Amino acid sequence: MGTNLSSLESKERLTLSGIFFIVIALLIGDVIDDLSHGSTLSHVLVEAGIILLCLVGMITIWLQLFISKKEVEKLSLDLTRVQTDLEKWKKETSALSKGLSEKIDEQLNDWKLTHAEKEICLLILKGLSNKEIADIRQTSEKTVRQQASGIYQKSNLSNRNELSAFFLEDLLVIPN
């Protein structure tokens, strides 16, 4: 999308530059015609000033076009670098994620949770509210609360905060 916007901006700048160029050419022709027909110096100077402003405008537009192209190239390189870093991070953490998932599943089996309770427990660990879980599972919020209570009872934990802390406590390293 950024490239399309840049392309559109480039076309607009080229169009404006073309308009400036045409105006400059017409004004130069008019100044030459005025000089040959004996126009006043003030009239010629006004037209020369307009020509100068058009030149400055055209140069400014071309400079902005050049700067924009360089920025797009830099952003494109940055995006490629970030995408590469993301893929690297995903590969590096994939095994860790899989291992964590397996350990969480083992613990849920140790607590003898039902299939529904396991699903709800995982959704709680992802940070979803009871209402969001009910919507996802197409059930009532009351049912989710009852199943969550069963999870807390079987795990000997009091609430969703303790449940999350149970799994995250050893993963988070507090810097000294």
C-alpha positions in Angstrom: 0.0 0.0 0.0 2.9 2.4 0.8 4.3 1.8 -2.6 1.0 2.6 -4.3 0.7 5.8 -2.3 4.2 6.7 -3.2 3.5 6.0 -6.9 0.4 8.2 -6.7 2.3 11.0 -5.1 5.0 10.7 -7.7 2.4 11.0 -10.5 1.0 14.1 -8.8 4.4 15.7 -8.5 5.2 14.9 -12.1 1.9 16.4 -13.2 2.5 19.6 -11.1 6.0 19.8 -12.5 4.6 19.5 -16.0 2.2 22.3 -15.3 4.9 24.5 -13.9 7.1 23.8 -17.0 4.2 24.8 -19.3 3.5 28.0 -17.4 7.3 28.8 -17.4 7.5 28.2 -21.2 4.4 30.3 -21.8 5.7 33.1 -19.6 9.1 33.1 -21.2 7.4 33.3 -24.6 5.2 36.2 -23.3 8.2 38.0 -21.9 10.0 37.7 -25.2 6.9 39.0 -27.0 6.5 41.8 -24.5 10.1 42.9 -24.9 9.7 42.9 -28.7 6.6 45.1 -28.5 8.1 47.6 -26.0 6.3 46.6 -22.7 7.3 48.4 -19.5 10.2 47.2 -17.4 7.9 46.6 -14.4 5.6 44.4 -16.4 8.6 42.3 -17.6 10.0 42.1 -14.1 6.7 40.9 -12.7 6.6 38.1 -15.3 10.2 37.3 -14.7 9.4 37.0 -10.9 6.6 34.6 -11.7 8.9 32.6 -13.9 11.4 32.4 -11.0 8.7 31.3 -8.6 7.6 28.6 -11.0 11.2 27.4 -11.3 11.6 27.3 -7.5 8.3 25.4 -7.2 9.3 22.9 -9.8 12.7 22.3 -8.2 11.1 21.9 -4.8 8.7 19.3 -6.2 11.5 17.4 -7.8 13.5 17.5 -4.5 10.5 16.2 -2.6 10.0 13.4 -5.1 13.7 12.4 -4.8 13.5 12.5 -0.9 10.2 10.5 -1.0 11.7 7.8 -3.2 14.7 7.5 -0.8 12.3 7.2 2.2 10.3 4.6 0.5 13.4 2.6 -0.3 14.6 2.9 3.3 11.2 1.9 4.7 11.1 -1.1 2.3 14.5 -2.2 3.5 13.4 -1.8 7.1 10.2 -3.8 6.5 12.2 -6.6 4.9 14.6 -6.6 7.9 11.7 -6.7 10.4 10.0 -9.6 8.4 13.3 -11.5 8.4 13.7 -10.9 12.2 10.1 -12.0 12.8 10.6 -15.3 10.8 13.9 -15.9 12.7 12.2 -15.3 16.1 9.3 -17.6 15.1 11.7 -20.4 14.2 13.7 -19.9 17.4 10.6 -19.9 19.6 8.7 -22.7 17.8 10.3 -25.5 19.8 9.9 -23.6 23.0 6.3 -22.9 22.3 5.6 -26.6 21.5 7.4 -27.7 24.6 5.4 -25.3 26.8 2.1 -26.4 25.2 3.0 -30.0 25.9 3.8 -29.2 29.5 0.6 -27.2 30.0 -1.3 -30.1 28.5 0.4 -32.6 30.9 -0.5 -30.4 33.8 -4.2 -30.2 32.7 -4.3 -34.0 32.4 -2.7 -34.3 35.9 -5.6 -32.1 37.2 -8.0 -34.5 35.4 -9.8 -31.6 33.6 -12.5 -32.5 31.1 -12.1 -31.6 27.4 -14.3 -28.6 27.9 -12.4 -27.5 31.0 -9.1 -27.8 29.1 -10.4 -25.5 26.3 -11.7 -23.0 28.8 -8.4 -23.1 30.8 -6.4 -22.4 27.7 -8.7 -19.5 26.7 -8.3 -18.1 30.3 -4.5 -18.4 29.9 -4.7 -16.5 26.7 -6.4 -13.7 28.7 -10.0 -13.9 27.4 -12.9 -12.9 29.6 -15.7 -15.2 30.5 -18.0 -13.4 28.1 -15.4 -13.8 25.2 -15.0 -17.5 26.1 -18.8 -18.0 26.1 -19.0 -16.3 22.7 -16.2 -18.4 21.2 -17.7 -21.7 22.6 -21.3 -20.6 21.9 -22.4 -21.2 25.4 -23.6 -19.1 28.3 -21.4 -17.0 30.5 -22.8 -18.9 33.5 -21.6 -22.2 32.0 -18.1 -20.8 31.5 -18.1 -19.5 35.1 -19.2 -22.9 36.4 -16.5 -24.7 34.4 -13.9 -22.2 35.4 -14.8 -22.9 39.1 -14.3 -26.6 38.4 -10.9 -25.8 37.0 -9.9 -23.8 40.1 -11.2 -26.5 42.4 -9.4 -29.3 40.6 -6.1 -27.3 40.4 -6.4 -26.0 44.0 -6.0 -22.4 42.7 -8.4 -19.5 43.6 -8.9 -17.6 40.4 -7.6 -16.8 36.8 -4.7 -14.8 38.2 -3.4 -17.7 40.2 -4.0 -20.0 37.2 -1.9 -17.8 34.9 0.8 -17.3 37.6 1.0 -21.1 38.0 2.1 -21.5 34.4 4.1 -18.2 34.0 5.9 -18.0 37.3 8.9 -20.1 36.3 9.0 -18.6 32.7 9.5 -15.0 33.8 13.0 -14.1 34.9 13.2 -11.0 37.1 16.4 -9.1 36.5 18.6 -8.3 39.5 
